[in-house]
Amino acid sequence: MTRFGRTSKLVAAALGGALVLSACSSDDSSGNGGDTDAASGTGDGPSGSIYVANDQEYDSYNNTVATGNSLKNSVVNLWVTTGFWHFGEDGSVQRNTEFGTYELTSEDPLTVEYTIHEDAVWSDGVPIDCNDATLWWAQQGAHLTTEREVDVLDDEGEPTGETETQEQPLFSVIGTGGIEDVQSPGCEGDEKTFTLVYDRPYADWESNGPSGGNTSMMPAHVVAEQGGFDSVEDFTQAILDEDVDALEEAATFFNEGWTIQGSLPDESLLPSSGPFKLSGYEPGSTVTLSYNEEYWGEAPGVAEVVYRLVPGTEQPQALQNGDVQIIQPQPDADIKDQLQAMPGVVLEEFDQYVYEHLDFNFDSGSLADDVRLREAFTLCVPRDVIVQRLINPIAETAEPQDVRNVAPFEPNYEAAVEYSGGDQYGQADIEAARDLLEEADAVGTTVRIGAIADNQRRENTAQLIKESCDEAGFDIQPYFEANFFDLDGGLSQNTYDVAMYAWVGSAQVSGWNSTFRSAECTPEGKGNNNGCYANEELDEVLSEILETTDLDAQAELIYEVERILWEDLVTIPLFAHPGLLAYADNLENVKPSPAQDSYVWNQPEWRIG
């Protein structure tokens, strides 16, 4: 599930992370202006700049690792580190034939052959090839592990001063999404073709190869050099030999070396495989993408895209002032009213695979050990009031979302709700909540609700929960952190009792693999399972989903996932985010998408009219 979400994985950001839903269709169109396999920019290249609002500061060139997996990074990186596919305007998989092609060559065993475009090179001139694919396979499938010393935390999430040894993936990964069941790509160097052979069927094979975003191929030659290898071929061989000791330094760079701290790393460490490259960064202000002149495909429509850091509540004014030309603010009635009244602005309203939710902390939270306390909290959360006061002014027909993994606009939503009983907590029941607290001798239990700072709607949501749940007998203590989604923030460190954020996803089902599957409860090891929930029964259902290609059978398994999540009270879905996208009316080809590639899904096509 960008913690604003999910592809085969998810993504988190100002919203949260990404998730999965049902199977999706695909087509063979390039998301980059059609099938322009060998076309290159002509003349003097593109010109002009477009400024885009981003409400959190960009902090990683590598959003394939758990600590970089946020929408704030994925929107910037999508067309810097590209791949064989991305999500299109309707949320379905679109093949990016400028990067390369792929085809299913066998169903038993499931075999997919990939061919990287013969002219494809990183922006430093190094060919994109099988060395990169081998690194991608090793990381995305967590095929190599190592033992690491990690801090032991107390019940408040603070270090005790003690450490323990845990086995963890050598290369940090968000979720393995079926690649753990894939044999080695079968290449050892500069080949342009590689093959993925699955040990078992995989429902989302179409979207399981290297993509843009959080399943990108990263530059193996850079990792090799930073890891002390004499050549990228030696690095690849170390991966194939499973020489973990030799790979430790390279893995440390891969996991941590692309984090942005005050300035961009040296340009040599940031090569691009897409039409744009990272070219500028001003802390607390902007990150700039410029045309990658080494790109072998069609040139983008503008020379620069500049992401400007603008808090959500300030974005309409920034758009009106001309400081930015594109904004996608979080749903807010006042913001919608401002945008509707603004001359020279196009406002798009749309459905999207984004939902707000509350997640329990099963590692060290105050409600972790007693389902009665989680049920009492669930009973006192006024889901209907939250929607009526905060969402209906934007989307008048919106209702509380009663399941997590099927969007309200999808045809099987009602069936999922009916099967799982997800509508039983639609309205707060203060008396029932208090009865459970008294039965558990837990009246007065403190619940710290953690969320990202500078989000008025979340502050209002927390206040509504506090008013209702304090009445039931809890002591609700909301807190808001600017670094909530960072490695040292509450979500990673499990310093909350209940976390409030959003997942941004797609119609793919494989994202559940990292969001609800049992995992090591460390910032680097838990993937998208932020609350560290574990259930062997659910793990088995998730595994079955990944192997089920029949849509009817798949739907039944999805309903079973929802039943278990409600039975254990793992998360509380609140509402689907109504999509708002606003942009200056002199821009062309700016279009929303319901999936986690968001409004940047066709960024190379943007033009200034």
Buried (B, 14 or more C-beta within 10 A) or exposed (E): BBBBBBBBBBBBBBBBBBBBBBBBEBEEBBBBBEEBBEBBBEEEEBEEBBBBBBBBBBBBBBBBBBBBBBBBBBBBBBBBBBBBBBBBBBBBBBBBBBBBBBEEEEEEEBBBBBBBBEBBBBBBEBBBBBBBBBBBBBBBBBBBBBEBEBEEBEEEBEEEEEEEEBEBBBBBBBBBBBBBBBBBBBBBEBBBBBBBBBEEBBBBBBBBBBBBBBBBBBBBBBBBBBBBBEEBBEBBBBBBEEEBEBBBBBBBBBBBBBBBEEEBBEEEBBBBBBBBBBBEBEBEEBBBBBBBEBBBBBBBBBBBBBBBBBBBBBBBEBBBEEBBBBBBBBBBBEBBEBBEEBEEBBBBBBBBBBBBBBBBBBBBBBBBEBBBBBBBBBBBBBBBBBBBBBBBBBBEEBBBBBBBBBBBEBEBBBBBBEBBBBBEBBEBBBEBBBBBBEEBEBEEBEBBBBBBBBBBBBEBBBEBBBEBBBBBBBBBBBBBBEBBBBBEBBBBBBBBBBBBBBBBBBBBBBBBBBBBBBBBBBBBBBBBBBBBBBBEEBBEBBBBBBBBBEEEEBBBBBBBBBBBBBBBBBBBBBBBBBBBBBBBEEBEEBBBBBBBBBBBBBBBBBBBE
